[in-house]
Amino acid sequence: MRVEELALKLLLETFADECLEEINKMKHPEVTDVFNFGLGSADAAVRRVKTKWIEKLKKQNEDYANDKVF
C-alpha cells in the first residue's frame, strides 16, 4: 500500500470512529425510543460508508499494483 493510500485509510478510519463515538455519546441509555433508533441507523450508515470507501481504496491499490506488473 502506498503512503498516500495508507494516510487516506487512516483518515477515513479515524473520522468514522470519531463519528461513531459522537453518535454513542448522544444515545439515551435509560430508554429505548425513536431517537435511539435513529442513532442506530446513523451508526450503521457510518459503518457502511467507512467499509465502502476502504474497499474502494483497496481495489484502487490492487489495480495500481496490477498496472505496475506489466
PQR file with spaces between the fields and no chain letter, atoms N, CA, C, O and H, PARSE charges and radii, in Angstrom:
ATOM       1  N    MET     1       0.858   -1.173    0.000 -0.4000 1.5000
ATOM       2  CA   MET     1       0.000    0.000    0.000 -0.0000 2.0000
ATOM       3  C    MET     1       0.907    1.239    0.000  0.5500 1.7000
ATOM       4  O    MET     1       1.854    1.346    0.779 -0.5500 1.4000
ATOM       5  N    ARG     2       0.583    2.149   -0.886 -0.4000 1.5000
ATOM       6  CA   ARG     2       1.373    3.379   -0.969 -0.0000 2.0000
ATOM       7  C    ARG     2       1.101    4.266    0.240  0.5500 1.7000
ATOM       8  O    ARG     2       0.087    4.126    0.925 -0.5500 1.4000
ATOM       9  H    ARG     2      -0.186    2.062   -1.518  0.4000 1.0000
ATOM      10  N    VAL     3       2.030    5.175    0.481 -0.4000 1.5000
ATOM      11  CA   VAL     3       1.925    6.068    1.632 -0.0000 2.0000
ATOM      12  C    VAL     3       0.657    6.913    1.543  0.5500 1.7000
ATOM      13  O    VAL     3      -0.012    7.130    2.553 -0.5500 1.4000
ATOM      14  H    VAL     3       2.853    5.288   -0.075  0.4000 1.0000
ATOM      15  N    GLU     4       0.325    7.387    0.353 -0.4000 1.5000
ATOM      16  CA   GLU     4      -0.877    8.214    0.193 -0.0000 2.0000
ATOM      17  C    GLU     4      -2.131    7.429    0.557  0.5500 1.7000
ATOM      18  O    GLU     4      -3.031    7.949    1.216 -0.5500 1.4000
ATOM      19  H    GLU     4       0.869    7.211   -0.467  0.4000 1.0000
ATOM      20  N    GLU     5      -2.181    6.173    0.121 -0.4000 1.5000
ATOM      21  CA   GLU     5      -3.350    5.341    0.411 -0.0000 2.0000
ATOM      22  C    GLU     5      -3.417    4.999    1.895  0.5500 1.7000
ATOM      23  O    GLU     5      -4.500    4.948    2.478 -0.5500 1.4000
ATOM      24  H    GLU     5      -1.450    5.751   -0.415  0.4000 1.0000
ATOM      25  N    LEU     6      -2.271    4.769    2.494 -0.4000 1.5000
ATOM      26  CA   LEU     6      -2.237    4.484    3.927 -0.0000 2.0000
ATOM      27  C    LEU     6      -2.721    5.693    4.726  0.5500 1.7000
ATOM      28  O    LEU     6      -3.473    5.546    5.689 -0.5500 1.4000
ATOM      29  H    LEU     6      -1.391    4.810    2.020  0.4000 1.0000
ATOM      30  N    ALA     7      -2.290    6.876    4.326 -0.4000 1.5000
ATOM      31  CA   ALA     7      -2.724    8.096    5.010 -0.0000 2.0000
ATOM      32  C    ALA     7      -4.225    8.310    4.833  0.5500 1.7000
ATOM      33  O    ALA     7      -4.913    8.694    5.779 -0.5500 1.4000
ATOM      34  H    ALA     7      -1.679    6.996    3.544  0.4000 1.0000
ATOM      35  N    LEU     8      -4.733    8.067    3.634 -0.4000 1.5000
ATOM      36  CA   LEU     8      -6.162    8.223    3.376 -0.0000 2.0000
ATOM      37  C    LEU     8      -6.968    7.211    4.178  0.5500 1.7000
ATOM      38  O    LEU     8      -8.015    7.548    4.730 -0.5500 1.4000
ATOM      39  H    LEU     8      -4.175    7.755    2.865  0.4000 1.0000
ATOM      40  N    LYS     9      -6.489    5.978    4.245 -0.4000 1.5000
ATOM      41  CA   LYS     9      -7.188    4.953    5.021 -0.0000 2.0000
ATOM      42  C    LYS     9      -7.224    5.338    6.502  0.5500 1.7000
ATOM      43  O    LYS     9      -8.254    5.193    7.162 -0.5500 1.4000
ATOM      44  H    LYS     9      -5.638    5.704    3.797  0.4000 1.0000
ATOM      45  N    LEU    10      -6.106    5.824    7.015 -0.4000 1.5000
ATOM      46  CA   LEU    10      -6.051    6.260    8.408 -0.0000 2.0000
ATOM      47  C    LEU    10      -7.025    7.400    8.666  0.5500 1.7000
ATOM      48  O    LEU    10      -7.711    7.418    9.688 -0.5500 1.4000
ATOM      49  H    LEU    10      -5.269    5.942    6.479  0.4000 1.0000
ATOM      50  N    LEU    11      -7.086    8.348    7.743 -0.4000 1.5000
ATOM      51  CA   LEU    11      -8.015    9.473    7.870 -0.0000 2.0000
ATOM      52  C    LEU    11      -9.460    8.984    7.852  0.5500 1.7000
ATOM      53  O    LEU    11     -10.264    9.418    8.676 -0.5500 1.4000
ATOM      54  H    LEU    11      -6.529    8.333    6.913  0.4000 1.0000
ATOM      55  N    LEU    12      -9.799    8.094    6.936 -0.4000 1.5000
ATOM      56  CA   LEU    12     -11.161    7.553    6.855 -0.0000 2.0000
ATOM      57  C    LEU    12     -11.543    6.830    8.150  0.5500 1.7000
ATOM      58  O    LEU    12     -12.619    7.053    8.705 -0.5500 1.4000
ATOM      59  H    LEU    12      -9.146    7.741    6.266  0.4000 1.0000
ATOM      60  N    GLU    13     -10.652    5.971    8.615 -0.4000 1.5000
ATOM      61  CA   GLU    13     -10.953    5.212    9.821 -0.0000 2.0000
ATOM      62  C    GLU    13     -11.085    6.116   11.043  0.5500 1.7000
ATOM      63  O    GLU    13     -11.979    5.932   11.869 -0.5500 1.4000
ATOM      64  H    GLU    13      -9.778    5.790    8.164  0.4000 1.0000
ATOM      65  N    THR    14     -10.200    7.079   11.150 -0.4000 1.5000
ATOM      66  CA   THR    14     -10.246    7.994   12.293 -0.0000 2.0000
ATOM      67  C    THR    14     -11.520    8.827   12.282  0.5500 1.7000
ATOM      68  O    THR    14     -12.173    8.984   13.314 -0.5500 1.4000
ATOM      69  H    THR    14      -9.474    7.229   10.480  0.4000 1.0000
ATOM      70  N    PHE    15     -11.873    9.359   11.119 -0.4000 1.5000
ATOM      71  CA   PHE    15     -13.084   10.171   11.009 -0.0000 2.0000
ATOM      72  C    PHE    15     -14.325    9.341   11.338  0.5500 1.7000
ATOM      73  O    PHE    15     -15.194    9.784   12.089 -0.5500 1.4000
ATOM      74  H    PHE    15     -11.343    9.231   10.281  0.4000 1.0000
ATOM      75  N    ALA    16     -14.401    8.146   10.775 -0.4000 1.5000
ATOM      76  CA   ALA    16     -15.560    7.287   11.029 -0.0000 2.0000
ATOM      77  C    ALA    16     -15.646    6.923   12.509  0.5500 1.7000
ATOM      78  O    ALA    16     -16.730    6.938   13.093 -0.5500 1.4000
ATOM      79  H    ALA    16     -13.696    7.787   10.164  0.4000 1.0000
ATOM      80  N    ASP    17     -14.517    6.599   13.108 -0.4000 1.5000
ATOM      81  CA   ASP    17     -14.520    6.246   14.529 -0.0000 2.0000
ATOM      82  C    ASP    17     -14.947    7.426   15.398  0.5500 1.7000
ATOM      83  O    ASP    17     -15.668    7.246   16.379 -0.5500 1.4000
ATOM      84  H    ASP    17     -13.636    6.586   12.633  0.4000 1.0000
ATOM      85  N    GLU    18     -14.509    8.620   15.044 -0.4000 1.5000
ATOM      86  CA   GLU    18     -14.934    9.820   15.782 -0.0000 2.0000
ATOM      87  C    GLU    18     -16.443   10.027   15.648  0.5500 1.7000
ATOM      88  O    GLU    18     -17.117   10.362   16.622 -0.5500 1.4000
ATOM      89  H    GLU    18     -13.924    8.766   14.247  0.4000 1.0000
ATOM      90  N    CYS    19     -16.965    9.827   14.448 -0.4000 1.5000
ATOM      91  CA   CYS    19     -18.414    9.950   14.236 -0.0000 2.0000
ATOM      92  C    CYS    19     -19.167    8.937   15.085  0.5500 1.7000
ATOM      93  O    CYS    19     -20.176    9.269   15.707 -0.5500 1.4000
ATOM      94  H    CYS    19     -16.418    9.555   13.657  0.4000 1.0000
ATOM      95  N    LEU    20     -18.676    7.701   15.111 -0.4000 1.5000
ATOM      96  CA   LEU    20     -19.332    6.660   15.900 -0.0000 2.0000
ATOM      97  C    LEU    20     -19.288    6.978   17.391  0.5500 1.7000
ATOM      98  O    LEU    20     -20.258    6.724   18.106 -0.5500 1.4000
ATOM      99  H    LEU    20     -17.856    7.431   14.606  0.4000 1.0000
ATOM     100  N    GLU    21     -18.191    7.523   17.859 -0.4000 1.5000
ATOM     101  CA   GLU    21     -18.104    7.921   19.271 -0.0000 2.0000
ATOM     102  C    GLU    21     -19.122    9.005   19.602  0.5500 1.7000
ATOM     103  O    GLU    21     -19.781    8.953   20.641 -0.5500 1.4000
ATOM     104  H    GLU    21     -17.403    7.730   17.278  0.4000 1.0000
ATOM     105  N    GLU    22     -19.246    9.985   18.715 -0.4000 1.5000
ATOM     106  CA   GLU    22     -20.211   11.068   18.952 -0.0000 2.0000
ATOM     107  C    GLU    22     -21.644   10.540   18.931  0.5500 1.7000
ATOM     108  O    GLU    22     -22.476   10.968   19.730 -0.5500 1.4000
ATOM     109  H    GLU    22     -18.711   10.028   17.871  0.4000 1.0000
ATOM     110  N    ILE    23     -21.928    9.621   18.030 -0.4000 1.5000
ATOM     111  CA   ILE    23     -23.263    9.017   17.965 -0.0000 2.0000
ATOM     112  C    ILE    23     -23.557    8.293   19.273  0.5500 1.7000
ATOM     113  O    ILE    23     -24.645    8.431   19.830 -0.5500 1.4000
ATOM     114  H    ILE    23     -21.252    9.273   17.381  0.4000 1.0000
ATOM     115  N    ASN    24     -22.593    7.525   19.761 -0.4000 1.5000
ATOM     116  CA   ASN    24     -22.797    6.781   21.015 -0.0000 2.0000
ATOM     117  C    ASN    24     -22.975    7.702   22.210  0.5500 1.7000
ATOM     118  O    ASN    24     -23.708    7.365   23.140 -0.5500 1.4000
ATOM     119  H    ASN    24     -21.708    7.413   19.308  0.4000 1.0000
ATOM     120  N    LYS    25     -22.328    8.844   22.206 -0.4000 1.5000
ATOM     121  CA   LYS    25     -22.481    9.807   23.304 -0.0000 2.0000
ATOM     122  C    LYS    25     -23.897   10.367   23.363  0.5500 1.7000
ATOM     123  O    LYS    25     -24.367   10.746   24.436 -0.5500 1.4000
ATOM     124  H    LYS    25     -21.733    9.118   21.450  0.4000 1.0000
ATOM     125  N    MET    26     -24.575   10.424   22.233 -0.4000 1.5000
ATOM     126  CA   MET    26     -25.899   11.032   22.181 -0.0000 2.0000
ATOM     127  C    MET    26     -27.020   10.068   22.573  0.5500 1.7000
ATOM     128  O    MET    26     -28.145   10.501   22.824 -0.5500 1.4000
ATOM     129  H    MET    26     -24.193   10.117   21.362  0.4000 1.0000
ATOM     130  N    LYS    27     -26.729    8.781   22.627 -0.4000 1.5000
ATOM     131  CA   LYS    27     -27.773    7.799   22.935 -0.0000 2.0000
ATOM     132  C    LYS    27     -28.303    7.990   24.345  0.5500 1.7000
ATOM     133  O    LYS    27     -27.578    8.394   25.254 -0.5500 1.4000
ATOM     134  H    LYS    27     -25.815    8.429   22.423  0.4000 1.0000
ATOM     135  N    HIS    28     -29.577    7.691   24.504 -0.4000 1.5000
ATOM     136  CA   HIS    28     -30.240    7.730   25.803 -0.0000 2.0000
ATOM     137  C    HIS    28     -30.228    6.310   26.370  0.5500 1.7000
ATOM     138  O    HIS    28     -31.053    5.488   25.972 -0.5500 1.4000
ATOM     139  H    HIS    28     -30.166    7.362   23.765  0.4000 1.0000
ATOM     140  N    PRO    29     -29.318    6.009   27.282 -0.5600 1.5000
ATOM     141  CA   PRO    29     -29.188    4.621   27.754  0.2800 2.0000
ATOM     142  C    PRO    29     -30.367    4.129   28.596  0.5500 1.7000
ATOM     143  O    PRO    29     -30.606    2.925   28.694 -0.5500 1.4000
ATOM     144  N    GLU    30     -31.087    5.047   29.188 -0.4000 1.5000
ATOM     145  CA   GLU    30     -32.158    4.625   30.092 -0.0000 2.0000
ATOM     146  C    GLU    30     -33.460    4.258   29.379  0.5500 1.7000
ATOM     147  O    GLU    30     -34.322    3.610   29.973 -0.5500 1.4000
ATOM     148  H    GLU    30     -30.893    6.025   29.108  0.4000 1.0000
ATOM     149  N    VAL    31     -33.614    4.656   28.132 -0.4000 1.5000
ATOM     150  CA   VAL    31     -34.857    4.357   27.411 -0.0000 2.0000
ATOM     151  C    VAL    31     -34.550    3.884   25.995  0.5500 1.7000
ATOM     152  O    VAL    31     -33.503    4.180   25.420 -0.5500 1.4000
ATOM     153  H    VAL    31     -32.914    5.183   27.649  0.4000 1.0000
ATOM     154  N    THR    32     -35.495    3.148   25.469 -0.4000 1.5000
ATOM     155  CA   THR    32     -35.430    2.777   24.065 -0.0000 2.0000
ATOM     156  C    THR    32     -36.522    3.587   23.374  0.5500 1.7000
ATOM     157  O    THR    32     -37.712    3.394   23.620 -0.5500 1.4000
ATOM     158  H    THR    32     -36.346    2.907   25.936  0.4000 1.0000
ATOM     159  N    ASP    33     -36.094    4.487   22.513 -0.4000 1.5000
ATOM     160  CA   ASP    33     -37.072    5.345   21.853 -0.0000 2.0000
ATOM     161  C    ASP    33     -36.690    5.558   20.391  0.5500 1.7000
ATOM     162  O    ASP    33     -35.686    5.032   19.910 -0.5500 1.4000
ATOM     163  H    ASP    33     -35.127    4.644   22.313  0.4000 1.0000
ATOM     164  N    VAL    34     -37.501    6.329   19.710 -0.4000 1.5000
ATOM     165  CA   VAL    34     -37.294    6.599   18.296 -0.0000 2.0000
ATOM     166  C    VAL    34     -35.954    7.298   18.072  0.5500 1.7000
ATOM     167  O    VAL    34     -35.283    7.043   17.071 -0.5500 1.4000
ATOM     168  H    VAL    34     -38.317    6.755   20.101  0.4000 1.0000
ATOM     169  N    PHE    35     -35.564    8.167   18.985 -0.4000 1.5000
ATOM     170  CA   PHE    35     -34.288    8.872   18.869 -0.0000 2.0000
ATOM     171  C    PHE    35     -33.132    7.880   18.825  0.5500 1.7000
ATOM     172  O    PHE    35     -32.233    8.008   17.994 -0.5500 1.4000
ATOM     173  H    PHE    35     -36.109    8.375   19.797  0.4000 1.0000
ATOM     174  N    ASN    36     -33.152    6.900   19.711 -0.4000 1.5000
ATOM     175  CA   ASN    36     -32.097    5.884   19.721 -0.0000 2.0000
ATOM     176  C    ASN    36     -32.123    5.034   18.459  0.5500 1.7000
ATOM     177  O    ASN    36     -31.068    4.633   17.966 -0.5500 1.4000
ATOM     178  H    ASN    36     -33.882    6.796   20.386  0.4000 1.0000
ATOM     179  N    PHE    37     -33.303    4.754   17.931 -0.4000 1.5000
ATOM     180  CA   PHE    37     -33.379    4.002   16.676 -0.0000 2.0000
ATOM     181  C    PHE    37     -32.746    4.802   15.541  0.5500 1.7000
ATOM     182  O    PHE    37     -32.061    4.243   14.685 -0.5500 1.4000
ATOM     183  H    PHE    37     -34.160    5.080   18.332  0.4000 1.0000
ATOM     184  N    GLY    38     -32.978    6.106   15.542 -0.4000 1.5000
ATOM     185  CA   GLY    38     -32.357    6.974   14.536 -0.0000 2.0000
ATOM     186  C    GLY    38     -30.844    6.985   14.665  0.5500 1.7000
ATOM     187  O    GLY    38     -30.126    6.964   13.665 -0.5500 1.4000
ATOM     188  H    GLY    38     -33.534    6.560   16.238  0.4000 1.0000
ATOM     189  N    LEU    39     -30.362    7.019   15.901 -0.4000 1.5000
ATOM     190  CA   LEU    39     -28.914    6.975   16.117 -0.0000 2.0000
ATOM     191  C    LEU    39     -28.343    5.632   15.690  0.5500 1.7000
ATOM     192  O    LEU    39     -27.231    5.567   15.166 -0.5500 1.4000
ATOM     193  H    LEU    39     -30.944    7.036   16.713  0.4000 1.0000
ATOM     194  N    GLY    40     -29.086    4.576   15.907 -0.4000 1.5000
ATOM     195  CA   GLY    40     -28.645    3.250   15.446 -0.0000 2.0000
ATOM     196  C    GLY    40     -28.540    3.200   13.934  0.5500 1.7000
ATOM     197  O    GLY    40     -27.628    2.583   13.384 -0.5500 1.4000
ATOM     198  H    GLY    40     -29.989    4.629   16.332  0.4000 1.0000
ATOM     199  N    SER    41     -29.474    3.848   13.271 -0.4000 1.5000
ATOM     200  CA   SER    41     -29.437    3.922   11.818 -0.0000 2.0000
ATOM     201  C    SER    41     -28.241    4.743   11.340  0.5500 1.7000
ATOM     202  O    SER    41     -27.580    4.384   10.366 -0.5500 1.4000
ATOM     203  H    SER    41     -30.215    4.349   13.718  0.4000 1.0000
ATOM     204  N    ALA    42     -27.973    5.840   12.033 -0.4000 1.5000
ATOM     205  CA   ALA    42     -26.817    6.671   11.691 -0.0000 2.0000
ATOM     206  C    ALA    42     -25.519    5.897   11.914  0.5500 1.7000
ATOM     207  O    ALA    42     -24.589    5.994   11.112 -0.5500 1.4000
ATOM     208  H    ALA    42     -28.511    6.131   12.824  0.4000 1.0000
ATOM     209  N    ASP    43     -25.458    5.144   12.980 -0.4000 1.5000
ATOM     210  CA   ASP    43     -24.289    4.323   13.285 -0.0000 2.0000
ATOM     211  C    ASP    43     -24.037    3.332   12.145  0.5500 1.7000
ATOM     212  O    ASP    43     -22.911    3.193   11.667 -0.5500 1.4000
ATOM     213  H    ASP    43     -26.213    5.065   13.631  0.4000 1.0000
ATOM     214  N    ALA    44     -25.088    2.658   11.725 -0.4000 1.5000
ATOM     215  CA   ALA    44     -24.963    1.684   10.636 -0.0000 2.0000
ATOM     216  C    ALA    44     -24.535    2.353    9.331  0.5500 1.7000
ATOM     217  O    ALA    44     -23.737    1.796    8.577 -0.5500 1.4000
ATOM     218  H    ALA    44     -26.002    2.771   12.114  0.4000 1.0000
ATOM     219  N    ALA    45     -25.062    3.539    9.068 -0.4000 1.5000
ATOM     220  CA   ALA    45     -24.700    4.256    7.850 -0.0000 2.0000
ATOM     221  C    ALA    45     -23.224    4.642    7.846  0.5500 1.7000
ATOM     222  O    ALA    45     -22.549    4.510    6.825 -0.5500 1.4000
ATOM     223  H    ALA    45     -25.710    3.992    9.680  0.4000 1.0000
ATOM     224  N    VAL    46     -22.727    5.113    8.971 -0.4000 1.5000
ATOM     225  CA   VAL    46     -21.308    5.477    9.071 -0.0000 2.0000
ATOM     226  C    VAL    46     -20.441    4.240    8.834  0.5500 1.7000
ATOM     227  O    VAL    46     -19.436    4.311    8.127 -0.5500 1.4000
ATOM     228  H    VAL    46     -23.275    5.221    9.801  0.4000 1.0000
ATOM     229  N    ARG    47     -20.826    3.122    9.417 -0.4000 1.5000
ATOM     230  CA   ARG    47     -20.062    1.886    9.225 -0.0000 2.0000
ATOM     231  C    ARG    47     -20.077    1.437    7.763  0.5500 1.7000
ATOM     232  O    ARG    47     -19.057    0.991    7.238 -0.5500 1.4000
ATOM     233  H    ARG    47     -21.643    3.065    9.991  0.4000 1.0000
ATOM     234  N    ARG    48     -21.236    1.557    7.106 -0.4000 1.5000
ATOM     235  CA   ARG    48     -21.325    1.172    5.683 -0.0000 2.0000
ATOM     236  C    ARG    48     -20.450    2.053    4.814  0.5500 1.7000
ATOM     237  O    ARG    48     -19.741    1.561    3.936 -0.5500 1.4000
ATOM     238  H    ARG    48     -22.064    1.919    7.532  0.4000 1.0000
ATOM     239  N    VAL    49     -20.498    3.357    5.055 -0.4000 1.5000
ATOM     240  CA   VAL    49     -19.697    4.295    4.260 -0.0000 2.0000
ATOM     241  C    VAL    49     -18.212    4.037    4.491  0.5500 1.7000
ATOM     242  O    VAL    49     -17.424    4.048    3.545 -0.5500 1.4000
ATOM     243  H    VAL    49     -21.074    3.757    5.767  0.4000 1.0000
ATOM     244  N    LYS    50     -17.833    3.809    5.728 -0.4000 1.5000
ATOM     245  CA   LYS    50     -16.423    3.510    6.044 -0.0000 2.0000
ATOM     246  C    LYS    50     -15.973    2.273    5.275  0.5500 1.7000
ATOM     247  O    LYS    50     -14.922    2.286    4.634 -0.5500 1.4000
ATOM     248  H    LYS    50     -18.473    3.801    6.496  0.4000 1.0000
ATOM     249  N    THR    51     -16.756    1.218    5.336 -0.4000 1.5000
ATOM     250  CA   THR    51     -16.410   -0.027    4.639 -0.0000 2.0000
ATOM     251  C    THR    51     -16.357    0.184    3.140  0.5500 1.7000
ATOM     252  O    THR    51     -15.456   -0.322    2.471 -0.5500 1.4000
ATOM     253  H    THR    51     -17.610    1.207    5.857  0.4000 1.0000
ATOM     254  N    LYS    52     -17.311    0.926    2.608 -0.4000 1.5000
ATOM     255  CA   LYS    52     -17.362    1.187    1.169 -0.0000 2.0000
ATOM     256  C    LYS    52     -16.092    1.889    0.690  0.5500 1.7000
ATOM     257  O    LYS    52     -15.499    1.483   -0.310 -0.5500 1.4000
ATOM     258  H    LYS    52     -18.043    1.337    3.151  0.4000 1.0000
ATOM     259  N    TRP    53     -15.679    2.923    1.388 -0.4000 1.5000
ATOM     260  CA   TRP    53     -14.514    3.692    0.963 -0.0000 2.0000
ATOM     261  C    TRP    53     -13.220    2.934    1.178  0.5500 1.7000
ATOM     262  O    TRP    53     -12.289    3.078    0.386 -0.5500 1.4000
ATOM     263  H    TRP    53     -16.161    3.252    2.200  0.4000 1.0000
ATOM     264  N    ILE    54     -13.135    2.137    2.218 -0.4000 1.5000
ATOM     265  CA   ILE    54     -11.931    1.330    2.424 -0.0000 2.0000
ATOM     266  C    ILE    54     -11.836    0.252    1.342  0.5500 1.7000
ATOM     267  O    ILE    54     -10.742   -0.053    0.866 -0.5500 1.4000
ATOM     268  H    ILE    54     -13.891    2.020    2.861  0.4000 1.0000
ATOM     269  N    GLU    55     -12.972   -0.323    0.954 -0.4000 1.5000
ATOM     270  CA   GLU    55     -12.966   -1.305   -0.133 -0.0000 2.0000
ATOM     271  C    GLU    55     -12.568   -0.654   -1.462  0.5500 1.7000
ATOM     272  O    GLU    55     -11.834   -1.253   -2.248 -0.5500 1.4000
ATOM     273  H    GLU    55     -13.860   -0.075    1.341  0.4000 1.0000
ATOM     274  N    LYS    56     -13.043    0.558   -1.714 -0.4000 1.5000
ATOM     275  CA   LYS    56     -12.647    1.274   -2.930 -0.0000 2.0000
ATOM     276  C    LYS    56     -11.147    1.534   -2.933  0.5500 1.7000
ATOM     277  O    LYS    56     -10.484    1.376   -3.958 -0.5500 1.4000
ATOM     278  H    LYS    56     -13.639    1.045   -1.075  0.4000 1.0000
ATOM     279  N    LEU    57     -10.626    1.925   -1.801 -0.4000 1.5000
ATOM     280  CA   LEU    57      -9.193    2.184   -1.671 -0.0000 2.0000
ATOM     281  C    LEU    57      -8.396    0.900   -1.897  0.5500 1.7000
ATOM     282  O    LEU    57      -7.357    0.912   -2.557 -0.5500 1.4000
ATOM     283  H    LEU    57     -11.165    2.053   -0.968  0.4000 1.0000
ATOM     284  N    LYS    58      -8.894   -0.206   -1.344 -0.4000 1.5000
ATOM     285  CA   LYS    58      -8.231   -1.498   -1.522 -0.0000 2.0000
ATOM     286  C    LYS    58      -8.220   -1.898   -2.996  0.5500 1.7000
ATOM     287  O    LYS    58      -7.201   -2.363   -3.507 -0.5500 1.4000
ATOM     288  H    LYS    58      -9.738   -0.216   -0.808  0.4000 1.0000
ATOM     289  N    LYS    59      -9.348   -1.719   -3.675 -0.4000 1.5000
ATOM     290  CA   LYS    59      -9.430   -2.055   -5.103 -0.0000 2.0000
ATOM     291  C    LYS    59      -8.491   -1.168   -5.925  0.5500 1.7000
ATOM     292  O    LYS    59      -7.822   -1.641   -6.843 -0.5500 1.4000
ATOM     293  H    LYS    59     -10.176   -1.342   -3.260  0.4000 1.0000
ATOM     294  N    GLN    60      -8.450    0.108   -5.587 -0.4000 1.5000
ATOM     295  CA   GLN    60      -7.561    1.033   -6.289 -0.0000 2.0000
ATOM     296  C    GLN    60      -6.107    0.609   -6.092  0.5500 1.7000
ATOM     297  O    GLN    60      -5.307    0.676   -7.026 -0.5500 1.4000
ATOM     298  H    GLN    60      -8.993    0.493   -4.841  0.4000 1.0000
ATOM     299  N    ASN    61      -5.768    0.176   -4.891 -0.4000 1.5000
ATOM     300  CA   ASN    61      -4.418   -0.288   -4.603 -0.0000 2.0000
ATOM     301  C    ASN    61      -4.090   -1.541   -5.415  0.5500 1.7000
ATOM     302  O    ASN    61      -2.987   -1.670   -5.944 -0.5500 1.4000
ATOM     303  H    ASN    61      -6.418    0.122   -4.133  0.4000 1.0000
ATOM     304  N    GLU    62      -5.050   -2.461   -5.511 -0.4000 1.5000
ATOM     305  CA   GLU    62      -4.844   -3.677   -6.305 -0.0000 2.0000
ATOM     306  C    GLU    62      -4.676   -3.334   -7.780  0.5500 1.7000
ATOM     307  O    GLU    62      -3.813   -3.901   -8.450 -0.5500 1.4000
ATOM     308  H    GLU    62      -5.947   -2.356   -5.080  0.4000 1.0000
ATOM     309  N    ASP    63      -5.482   -2.423   -8.290 -0.4000 1.5000
ATOM     310  CA   ASP    63      -5.365   -2.003   -9.684 -0.0000 2.0000
ATOM     311  C    ASP    63      -4.011   -1.360   -9.943  0.5500 1.7000
ATOM     312  O    ASP    63      -3.396   -1.592  -10.984 -0.5500 1.4000
ATOM     313  H    ASP    63      -6.183   -1.962   -7.746  0.4000 1.0000
ATOM     314  N    TYR    64      -3.553   -0.555   -9.000 -0.4000 1.5000
ATOM     315  CA   TYR    64      -2.257    0.106   -9.125 -0.0000 2.0000
ATOM     316  C    TYR    64      -1.135   -0.941   -9.148  0.5500 1.7000
ATOM     317  O    TYR    64      -0.198   -0.844   -9.941 -0.5500 1.4000
ATOM     318  H    TYR    64      -4.053   -0.366   -8.155  0.4000 1.0000
ATOM     319  N    ALA    65      -1.244   -1.938   -8.270 -0.4000 1.5000
ATOM     320  CA   ALA    65      -0.234   -2.998   -8.217 -0.0000 2.0000
ATOM     321  C    ALA    65      -0.238   -3.818   -9.505  0.5500 1.7000
ATOM     322  O    ALA    65       0.824   -4.206   -9.991 -0.5500 1.4000
ATOM     323  H    ALA    65      -2.005   -2.017   -7.626  0.4000 1.0000
ATOM     324  N    ASN    66      -1.414   -4.083  -10.060 -0.4000 1.5000
ATOM     325  CA   ASN    66      -1.505   -4.850  -11.315 -0.0000 2.0000
ATOM     326  C    ASN    66      -0.931   -4.050  -12.473  0.5500 1.7000
ATOM     327  O    ASN    66      -0.313   -4.626  -13.369 -0.5500 1.4000
ATOM     328  H    ASN    66      -2.277   -3.767   -9.666  0.4000 1.0000
ATOM     329  N    ASP    67      -1.121   -2.741  -12.476 -0.4000 1.5000
ATOM     330  CA   ASP    67      -0.566   -1.906  -13.542 -0.0000 2.0000
ATOM     331  C    ASP    67       0.958   -1.898  -13.502  0.5500 1.7000
ATOM     332  O    ASP    67       1.606   -1.810  -14.545 -0.5500 1.4000
ATOM     333  H    ASP    67      -1.623   -2.273  -11.749  0.4000 1.0000
ATOM     334  N    LYS    68       1.531   -1.990  -12.307 -0.4000 1.5000
ATOM     335  CA   LYS    68       2.982   -1.973  -12.154 -0.0000 2.0000
ATOM     336  C    LYS    68       3.622   -3.278  -12.629  0.5500 1.7000
ATOM     337  O    LYS    68       4.797   -3.286  -12.996 -0.5500 1.4000
ATOM     338  H    LYS    68       1.005   -2.061  -11.459  0.4000 1.0000
ATOM     339  N    VAL    69       2.865   -4.386  -12.629 -0.4000 1.5000
ATOM     340  CA   VAL    69       3.401   -5.682  -13.030 -0.0000 2.0000
ATOM     341  C    VAL    69       3.728   -5.689  -14.512  0.5500 1.7000
ATOM     342  O    VAL    69       4.743   -6.254  -14.922 -0.5500 1.4000
ATOM     343  H    VAL    69       1.910   -4.380  -12.331  0.4000 1.0000
ATOM     344  N    PHE    70       2.888   -5.074  -15.309 -0.4000 1.5000
ATOM     345  CA   PHE    70       3.083   -5.134  -16.758 -0.0000 2.0000
ATOM     346  C    PHE    70       3.819   -3.977  -17.285  0.5500 1.7000
ATOM     347  O    PHE    70       4.057   -3.893  -18.490 -0.5500 1.4000
ATOM     348  H    PHE    70       2.064   -4.616  -14.976  0.4000 1.0000
